[in-house]
């Protein structure tokens, strides 16, 4: 499954890293990615494994020294 996430990465400048972690409702890590960024807004396309079924997931994004977390709901297409 292909999903697009829009991340507001702020002005932390080039050379810093974002990490995106996606956990299922049981707390198991199902997706993880780290990447360098140098622009304030970045569109991230991620392909989730076929084992990611529709439901509630938790996302944690780390940018520089900031950490953001929230819930995502994947819907059946």
Secondary structure, DSSP 8 states (H G I E B T S, - for coil): -EEEEEEE--S--TTEEEEEEEE-TTS-EEEEEEEEE-SSEEEEEEE--TT--SEEEEEEEEETTEEEEEEEEE---
